[in-house]
Amino acid sequence: TDVNDNAPKFELPDYQAHNVDEDIPLGTSILKVKAMDSDSGANAEIEYTVSDDHFSVDPSGIISNNKQLDADNNNAYYEFVVTAKDKGEPAKTGTATVRVYTKNKNDEEPKFSQQVYTPNVDENAGPNTLVTTVVASDKDGDNVRFGFVGGGTSSGQFVIEEITGVIRLHGKSISLDRDKYELNVT
């Protein structure tokens, strides 16, 4: 009979899958690992396990996702260890590192730093006077763009800078003829 004197050895020290969509269905095959054992019989039969419960590995070495992936909370990749264990007594093991690089989907809504902004502007303020700056962030890391819902105010007294969120009075001479203006920003 064969002596279990060889540990399973992976073909590669590390495996990588790139551009894996974070919204793939559960159970999607992501990549395949392969280990060999130079022993014979049960001493050469290999079982695989993974160290991250987001993933599973089948007897043929195919790694699939058990949970929904999320590029926003994992620095856009998962790193874990896959272990190959033979059925010898005592069992021997080999390991490899797996990295799954996820591709972000725009699945997070931008969030404003506050729901309501209440600035005060003098009724005699001149053109381009700063009214306020709205601030929002997006967990996806996407650049937030600002605009008025419906294109702005009906009389056009206000403008918003798309990138910075700065709201100013229009650049032409205008009159503020109401006590209160409500602007909806998206």
BAFI-3210 file (N, C-alpha, C; in Angstrom, 3 decimals, decimal comma, padded with zeros to 6 digits):
// residues 186
n [1|2|3|4|5|6|7|8|9|10|11|12|13|14|15|16|17|18|19|20|21|22|23|24|25|26|27|28|29|30|31|32|33|34|35|36|37|38|39|40|41|42|43|44|45|46|47|48|49|50|51|52|53|54|55|56|57|58|59|60|61|62|63|64|65|66|67|68|69|70|71|72|73|74|75|76|77|78|79|80|81|82|83|84|85|86|87|88|89|90|91|92|93|94|95|96|97|98|99|100|101|102|103|104|105|106|107|108|109|110|111|112|113|114|115|116|117|118|119|120|121|122|123|124|125|126|127|128|129|130|131|132|133|134|135|136|137|138|139|140|141|142|143|144|145|146|147|148|149|150|151|152|153|154|155|156|157|158|159|160|161|162|163|164|165|166|167|168|169|170|171|172|173|174|175|176|177|178|179|180|181|182|183|184|185|186]
n.u [000,838|000,269|002,252|001,303|002,969|003,105|001,947|-001,060|-000,727|-001,196|-001,746|-001,159|000,186|-001,465|-004,775|-006,770|-009,684|-011,021|-012,969|-015,536|-018,923|-020,643|-023,260|-023,854|-025,769|-026,491|-024,486|-023,074|-020,509|-017,182|-014,355|-011,845|-009,959|-007,074|-005,623|-003,011|-002,010|000,741|000,656|-001,022|-004,237|-006,504|-004,907|-004,362|-006,730|-008,622|-010,094|-011,685|-011,724|-012,854|-011,900|-013,627|-016,908|-018,474|-018,108|-018,010|-016,619|-016,593|-016,278|-014,751|-013,198|-014,323|-015,069|-017,662|-020,095|-021,621|-022,983|-024,364|-022,231|-020,340|-019,017|-018,722|-018,189|-015,879|-013,392|-013,373|-012,484|-012,256|-010,369|-009,144|-008,380|-007,922|-008,104|-006,607|-007,142|-005,926|-007,081|-005,614|-004,077|-002,134|-004,028|-002,875|-002,253|-002,574|-002,310|-003,701|-003,930|-006,822|-008,139|-010,838|-011,838|-014,128|-016,565|-017,919|-021,340|-023,674|-025,358|-026,049|-027,680|-027,035|-026,347|-027,474|-025,839|-027,485|-031,054|-032,572|-031,744|-031,347|-030,705|-030,083|-030,671|-029,929|-032,416|-031,565|-029,328|-026,611|-025,881|-024,673|-024,320|-023,427|-025,532|-025,878|-024,165|-024,728|-024,203|-023,303|-022,786|-021,693|-021,831|-020,960|-018,838|-019,090|-018,984|-020,830|-023,398|-025,007|-028,223|-031,154|-034,398|-036,628|-035,365|-034,874|-035,715|-038,818|-038,585|-035,899|-033,990|-031,933|-028,884|-027,133|-024,028|-022,946|-020,947|-019,832|-021,972|-022,562|-024,800|-025,975|-027,101|-028,493|-026,398|-027,170|-028,764|-031,194|-034,369|-035,375|-038,396|-039,989|-040,624|-039,741|-038,133|-038,359|-036,204|-035,633|-033,235|-031,362]
n.v [-001,191|002,329|004,850|007,770|010,193|012,518|015,818|017,417|019,494|022,636|023,721|026,361|029,040|031,109|032,152|034,082|035,980|038,316|041,352|040,487|040,681|042,359|041,723|039,124|036,081|033,949|031,071|031,127|030,032|030,945|030,627|028,067|025,869|023,728|020,919|018,531|015,269|013,331|010,821|007,583|005,903|006,263|008,109|009,933|011,072|014,018|016,587|019,732|022,858|026,158|029,299|031,433|032,290|033,428|032,039|028,841|025,594|023,062|019,415|019,216|021,470|023,884|027,172|028,962|031,572|031,902|033,847|037,139|039,230|042,203|044,993|047,462|047,326|045,889|046,778|046,282|043,693|040,191|038,134|034,967|031,697|028,623|025,249|022,112|018,844|015,652|012,167|010,610|008,918|010,098|012,933|015,070|018,457|021,135|024,550|027,435|030,827|032,757|035,329|037,381|039,753|042,234|043,859|046,971|047,862|050,426|050,631|051,955|054,642|058,143|060,006|062,764|065,134|066,390|066,627|068,935|072,191|075,412|078,272|081,828|084,682|087,946|090,205|092,096|091,098|090,710|089,661|086,306|085,745|083,696|081,138|078,624|075,510|072,301|068,997|065,725|062,181|059,083|055,684|053,954|055,190|056,670|059,689|062,294|064,149|067,250|068,798|070,773|069,607|069,227|071,199|073,617|076,780|078,363|080,993|081,238|082,286|081,056|079,145|076,053|074,532|071,832|069,941|070,735|071,372|073,888|076,481|079,393|082,811|083,782|084,829|087,151|090,318|090,102|089,929|089,180|088,259|087,009|085,741|083,220|080,505|077,355|074,870|071,973|069,555|067,252]
n.w [000,000|-000,494|001,007|002,694|001,806|000,410|000,038|-001,136|-004,011|-005,405|-008,786|-009,259|-007,226|-006,551|-007,440|-009,626|-010,312|-012,435|-012,842|-011,984|-011,867|-009,276|-008,848|-009,613|-009,963|-007,121|-006,645|-008,995|-011,146|-010,697|-010,902|-011,507|-009,522|-009,193|-007,754|-007,268|-006,182|-005,501|-004,435|-004,254|-004,646|-001,876|-000,637|-002,573|-003,223|-003,288|-001,339|-001,412|000,345|001,333|002,837|003,172|003,774|001,824|-000,427|-002,133|-002,844|-005,232|-005,657|-007,999|-008,019|-008,734|-007,978|-006,497|-005,819|-002,641|-001,362|-001,892|-003,683|-002,908|-004,041|-002,911|-000,176|000,203|-000,669|-003,330|-003,848|-002,971|-000,853|-000,168|001,220|-000,397|000,359|-000,207|000,693|001,324|001,514|003,165|006,035|008,536|007,272|004,635|003,609|001,200|000,168|-001,513|-002,580|-003,258|-005,217|-005,820|-007,896|-007,841|-009,888|-009,768|-009,553|-010,246|-007,735|-005,478|-003,917|-004,102|-001,117|000,630|002,768|004,515|004,820|004,457|003,534|004,790|003,878|004,267|002,342|001,448|000,324|-001,463|-002,615|-004,892|-008,346|-008,828|-006,122|-003,403|-002,313|-000,976|-000,333|-001,433|-000,270|-001,104|-001,002|-002,483|-002,065|-004,007|-005,069|-007,237|-009,134|-007,896|-009,370|-009,516|-009,756|-010,448|-009,690|-012,287|-013,685|-012,401|-010,880|-011,653|-012,479|-012,804|-010,958|-009,601|-009,814|-010,144|-009,555|-011,303|-010,568|-008,056|-006,365|-005,522|-004,941|-006,380|-006,759|-009,866|-012,639|-013,878|-013,325|-010,908|-009,180|-005,931|-005,190|-003,367|-000,039|000,483|-001,110|-002,590|-003,436|-005,221|-005,199|-007,075]
ca.u [000,000|000,989|002,451|000,875|004,140|003,024|000,799|-001,616|-000,054|-001,970|-001,026|-000,725|000,180|-002,662|-005,743|-007,459|-010,792|-011,156|-014,202|-016,710|-020,016|-021,055|-024,659|-024,055|-026,664|-025,862|-024,147|-022,380|-019,117|-016,295|-013,075|-011,544|-008,633|-006,737|-004,484|-002,627|-001,305|001,581|000,407|-002,023|-005,382|-007,148|-003,914|-004,325|-008,063|-008,564|-011,293|-011,374|-012,503|-012,464|-011,904|-014,563|-018,249|-019,113|-017,794|-017,926|-015,833|-017,126|-015,209|-013,886|-012,392|-015,010|-015,445|-018,897|-020,487|-022,727|-023,650|-024,275|-020,968|-020,530|-017,764|-018,668|-017,726|-014,739|-012,277|-013,550|-012,038|-012,264|-009,174|-009,323|-007,519|-008,531|-007,279|-006,781|-006,786|-006,060|-007,822|-004,659|-004,021|-002,904|-004,248|-001,941|-002,959|-001,885|-003,169|-003,460|-004,696|-007,771|-008,609|-011,955|-011,965|-015,504|-016,832|-018,989|-022,546|-024,201|-026,534|-026,225|-028,182|-026,292|-026,980|-027,151|-025,366|-028,681|-032,239|-033,063|-030,798|-032,132|-029,841|-030,727|-030,054|-030,476|-033,253|-030,846|-028,069|-026,286|-025,691|-023,670|-024,175|-023,501|-026,714|-025,465|-023,551|-025,287|-023,161|-023,802|-021,773|-022,225|-021,008|-020,378|-017,649|-019,376|-019,011|-022,194|-023,707|-026,147|-029,100|-032,468|-035,483|-037,447|-034,566|-034,611|-036,878|-039,573|-038,110|-034,462|-033,157|-030,853|-028,135|-026,365|-022,857|-023,190|-019,907|-019,554|-023,181|-022,697|-025,994|-025,793|-028,075|-028,150|-025,365|-027,745|-029,463|-032,511|-034,976|-035,989|-039,695|-040,740|-039,940|-039,209|-038,028|-038,061|-035,471|-035,432|-031,966|-031,137]
ca.v [000,000|003,601|005,677|009,145|011,034|013,725|016,704|017,968|020,714|023,356|024,058|027,756|029,477|031,937|032,191|035,371|036,214|039,768|041,919|039,689|041,585|042,166|041,286|037,810|035,231|032,998|029,797|031,319|029,567|032,095|030,135|026,675|025,578|022,316|020,417|017,142|014,585|012,297|009,509|006,810|005,452|007,280|009,137|010,903|011,671|015,375|017,367|021,157|023,748|027,570|029,971|032,562|031,728|033,989|031,161|027,394|024,915|021,713|018,407|019,391|022,678|025,098|028,082|029,705|032,455|031,483|035,067|038,251|039,960|043,637|045,708|048,699|047,112|044,979|047,321|045,756|042,308|039,214|037,291|033,867|030,534|027,342|024,155|020,766|017,874|014,276|011,286|009,738|008,916|011,334|013,702|016,155|019,554|022,176|025,730|028,479|032,050|033,115|036,723|037,633|041,202|042,516|045,053|047,704|048,307|051,633|050,149|052,752|055,998|059,194|060,462|064,143|065,268|066,771|066,580|070,290|073,294|076,627|079,459|083,139|085,544|089,304|090,448|092,983|090,448|090,892|088,475|085,306|085,621|082,328|080,841|077,508|074,380|071,010|067,975|064,349|061,162|057,871|054,542|053,314|055,918|057,420|061,129|062,806|065,336|067,945|069,556|071,057|068,777|070,026|072,206|074,810|077,578|078,804|082,294|081,158|083,109|080,277|078,190|075,101|073,991|070,391|069,143|071,142|071,537|075,283|077,171|080,848|083,592|083,819|085,798|088,422|091,053|089,521|090,405|088,145|088,868|086,203|085,517|081,860|079,719|075,946|074,283|070,534|069,198|065,830]
ca.w [000,000|-000,623|002,195|002,416|002,047|-000,428|000,266|-002,376|-004,474|-006,415|-010,020|-009,118|-005,826|-006,366|-008,535|-009,664|-011,240|-012,570|-013,411|-011,631|-011,496|-007,891|-008,782|-010,231|-009,165|-006,209|-007,265|-010,270|-011,200|-010,846|-011,413|-011,155|-008,987|-009,363|-006,987|-007,565|-005,107|-006,129|-003,845|-004,999|-003,860|-001,036|-000,315|-003,672|-003,383|-002,734|-001,018|-001,344|001,211|001,240|004,140|003,168|003,576|000,623|-001,549|-001,925|-003,874|-005,444|-005,730|-009,174|-007,845|-009,208|-006,896|-006,774|-004,721|-001,769|-000,911|-002,837|-003,594|-002,746|-004,315|-002,141|001,194|000,252|-001,447|-004,687|-004,052|-001,883|-000,838|000,767|001,011|-000,753|000,884|-000,761|001,732|000,828|002,413|003,835|007,495|008,695|006,043|004,310|002,941|000,451|000,067|-002,515|-002,342|-004,317|-005,204|-006,725|-008,062|-008,242|-010,691|-009,116|-010,256|-009,624|-007,019|-004,264|-004,148|-003,398|000,123|000,980|004,143|005,267|003,966|004,185|003,703|004,965|003,871|004,188|001,343|001,473|-000,860|-002,375|-003,004|-006,300|-009,176|-008,436|-004,674|-002,898|-001,502|-000,124|-001,031|-001,042|-000,229|-001,164|-001,285|-003,096|-001,640|-005,181|-005,468|-008,456|-008,958|-007,774|-010,177|-008,935|-010,636|-009,893|-010,209|-013,192|-014,374|-011,604|-010,506|-012,833|-012,947|-013,068|-010,077|-008,997|-010,635|-009,350|-010,240|-011,407|-009,904|-006,675|-005,566|-005,101|-005,452|-006,386|-007,515|-011,289|-012,986|-014,338|-012,278|-010,637|-007,938|-005,108|-004,920|-002,405|001,234|000,567|-002,340|-002,342|-004,552|-005,085|-005,823|-007,274]
c.u [000,878|001,102|002,068|002,021|004,172|001,770|000,237|-000,908|-000,902|-001,103|-000,457|-000,708|-000,993|-003,480|-006,477|-008,581|-011,012|-012,511|-015,422|-017,796|-020,464|-022,483|-024,903|-024,988|-025,872|-025,605|-023,452|-020,934|-018,208|-014,939|-012,880|-010,112|-008,360|-005,499|-004,253|-001,910|-000,553|001,428|-000,598|-003,136|-006,001|-006,187|-003,819|-005,682|-008,104|-009,964|-010,856|-012,265|-012,001|-012,649|-012,887|-015,949|-019,047|-019,003|-017,864|-017,090|-016,376|-015,971|-014,278|-013,047|-013,049|-015,480|-016,626|-019,202|-021,697|-023,567|-023,508|-022,953|-021,257|-019,193|-017,610|-018,057|-016,477|-013,536|-012,217|-012,937|-012,185|-010,977|-009,383|-008,408|-008,379|-007,550|-007,630|-006,280|-006,950|-006,762|-006,904|-004,768|-002,569|-002,988|-003,167|-002,713|-002,000|-002,840|-002,754|-004,327|-005,594|-008,156|-009,693|-012,153|-013,349|-015,592|-018,067|-020,140|-023,031|-025,504|-026,790|-026,690|-027,252|-027,070|-026,502|-026,733|-026,483|-029,854|-032,720|-031,936|-031,636|-031,207|-030,687|-029,942|-030,732|-031,255|-032,573|-029,515|-027,871|-026,132|-024,549|-023,447|-024,333|-024,740|-026,366|-024,710|-024,199|-024,188|-023,819|-022,641|-022,466|-021,299|-020,375|-019,083|-017,854|-019,339|-020,455|-022,318|-024,994|-026,949|-030,398|-033,477|-036,352|-036,684|-034,336|-035,886|-037,540|-039,067|-036,596|-033,585|-031,911|-030,178|-027,364|-025,196|-022,934|-022,196|-019,791|-020,786|-023,381|-023,937|-025,766|-027,023|-027,588|-027,157|-025,906|-028,463|-030,865|-033,099|-035,589|-037,307|-040,557|-039,928|-039,220|-039,214|-037,716|-037,427|-035,299|-034,204|-031,874|-029,676]
c.v [001,248|004,288|007,104|010,098|012,288|014,516|017,135|019,272|021,334|023,660|025,468|028,130|030,408|031,966|033,519|035,341|037,720|040,131|041,036|040,660|041,295|041,633|039,942|036,975|034,311|031,694|029,913|030,817|030,747|031,686|028,697|026,574|024,092|021,991|018,956|016,579|013,415|010,912|008,755|006,367|006,596|008,410|010,209|011,558|012,990|015,918|018,818|021,840|025,175|028,230|031,133|032,033|032,408|033,019|029,699|026,816|023,499|020,716|018,552|020,671|023,955|025,905|028,922|030,605|031,877|032,661|036,117|038,982|041,449|044,347|046,940|048,511|046,255|045,486|046,700|044,379|041,479|038,408|036,217|032,717|029,344|026,260|022,856|019,789|016,474|013,413|010,277|009,832|009,020|012,103|014,766|017,203|020,430|023,351|026,615|029,671|032,314|034,574|036,866|039,145|041,503|043,823|045,716|047,999|049,556|051,278|050,904|054,154|057,004|059,627|061,882|064,201|065,748|066,828|067,972|071,282|074,562|077,838|080,737|084,000|086,909|089,565|091,360|092,388|090,560|089,576|087,604|085,178|084,152|082,170|079,739|076,497|073,108|069,963|066,602|063,415|059,911|056,718|053,814|053,991|056,705|058,908|061,592|064,056|065,937|068,661|069,845|070,104|069,671|071,172|073,479|075,553|078,118|080,139|082,348|082,012|082,381|079,380|077,273|074,605|072,467|069,556|069,464|071,226|072,951|075,882|078,665|081,509|083,640|084,945|087,117|089,088|090,478|090,185|089,211|088,715|088,052|086,068|084,172|081,217|078,285|075,370|072,794|070,143|067,682|065,587]
c.w [000,000|000,732|001,817|002,737|001,175|-000,081|-001,084|-002,726|-005,579|-007,627|-009,964|-007,639|-005,520|-007,647|-008,460|-010,686|-011,257|-013,167|-013,186|-011,172|-010,073|-007,781|-009,473|-009,348|-008,234|-006,944|-008,607|-010,169|-011,513|-011,415|-010,956|-010,651|-009,198|-008,546|-007,362|-006,338|-005,732|-005,512|-004,711|-004,058|-003,083|-000,692|-001,398|-003,909|-002,622|-002,481|-000,881|-000,309|000,986|002,599|004,231|002,859|002,464|-000,556|-001,134|-003,057|-004,003|-005,597|-006,937|-009,107|-008,338|-008,003|-007,356|-005,582|-003,983|-001,329|-001,997|-002,618|-003,486|-002,905|-003,429|-000,753|001,297|-000,528|-002,834|-004,909|-002,773|-001,995|000,217|000,375|000,613|-000,296|000,167|000,299|001,163|001,881|003,104|005,345|007,923|007,374|005,877|003,508|002,150|000,322|-001,101|-002,134|-003,544|-004,130|-006,256|-006,753|-008,619|-009,006|-010,102|-010,064|-009,535|-008,918|-005,717|-004,646|-003,469|-002,155|000,407|002,442|005,066|004,296|003,556|004,462|003,796|005,023|003,859|003,209|001,416|000,194|-001,876|-002,841|-004,510|-007,047|-008,643|-006,930|-004,267|-002,026|-000,499|-000,974|-000,515|-001,174|-000,248|-001,444|-001,805|-002,735|-002,822|-005,602|-006,750|-008,147|-008,955|-008,632|-009,626|-010,009|-009,913|-010,504|-011,079|-013,827|-013,598|-011,275|-011,756|-013,366|-013,111|-012,187|-009,576|-010,025|-009,693|-010,185|-010,152|-010,598|-008,418|-005,785|-005,051|-005,765|-005,285|-006,992|-008,955|-011,556|-013,506|-013,171|-012,116|-009,409|-007,223|-004,607|-003,964|-001,126|001,260|-000,810|-001,937|-003,591|-004,271|-005,891|-005,940|-007,575]
res [t|d|v|n|d|n|a|p|k|f|e|l|p|d|y|q|a|h|n|v|d|e|d|i|p|l|g|t|s|i|l|k|v|k|a|m|d|s|d|s|g|a|n|a|e|i|e|y|t|v|s|d|d|h|f|s|v|d|p|s|g|i|i|s|n|n|k|q|l|d|a|d|n|n|n|a|y|y|e|f|v|v|t|a|k|d|k|g|e|p|a|k|t|g|t|a|t|v|r|v|y|t|k|n|k|n|d|e|e|p|k|f|s|q|q|v|y|t|p|n|v|d|e|n|a|g|p|n|t|l|v|t|t|v|v|a|s|d|k|d|g|d|n|v|r|f|g|f|v|g|g|g|t|s|s|g|q|f|v|i|e|e|i|t|g|v|i|r|l|h|g|k|s|i|s|l|d|r|d|k|y|e|l|n|v|t]
***
